[in-house]
Amino acid sequence: MYQRMKRVGLINNYIMRHYDTIHTESRENITDSILECLENWEPIKVLPLPKVQTSIYCDKKRKEIMKMILS
């Protein structure tokens, strides 16, 4: 899991950047958000859109990754 998060930049670009907000959330909410971001950021799952978008930041990052892969 750590390697997957590190590979897509989730640790520095999401967890560390939003640490002040994240640490006030419950463990369940944090886990759900991080898993959703990880699934959205991994280039393997580029084509299907996420079923539920709970984070504008995750969606923005997903679009950036799609743009990089398709160009």
N, C-alpha and C positions, 0 to 999 in steps of 0.2 A: 504494500500500500504506500509506504514511504517513497519508494522508487517511482511509482506512478505519479504521485503528487509532485515530487521533485522534477521529474521529466517534463511535465507540462507547466511548471512554474507556479503551481498552486500555493506553495509555502510562502514564497516571497511576495507574489502578486495578489494574493487573497488573504491568507491567514495573517501574515505580519502587517500588511497594509490596513487591515480592518480589525486588528487585535482588540482595540478599545471597545468596539461594538460587539465583537464575537464573544469576548469573555463574560459579557453580561447575560448571554443566552444559556438555555439549558443544554445539557450534554446531548440530548436527543435532537434538538433543533440544530445544533452545531454539526452533528454527525450527518443529518439529512442534507443540510446546505453544502457541506464539503463533498459528500458523495455525488450530489446533483452537479456541482461545479466540475468535479473530476470527470464525470460522464460526458458533460458538455464540452470540456476542454480537450479531451483526448481525440486526436485526429482520426482514430479508427472509426468512431461513430460520428462522421461528419454530416451525412445526408439527412437522417431523420431529425426533426425538431423535437425538443424535449416536450413531454406531455404537459408538464406544469412548469411555468417559469416563475420562480420565486425571487430571482435576483436579476436586476437589469444588468449588473456588472457581469454576471455569468453569461448572459445572452450576448453582451457586447464582445466579450472575450471569445466566445464561440464563433461569432461572425468574423473576427480578426483571424482566427485559426483557419476557418474555411477559405477566406480570401488568400491566405498564404499558400494553402495546399493547392487551390485551384489555379493559382497564377504560375 
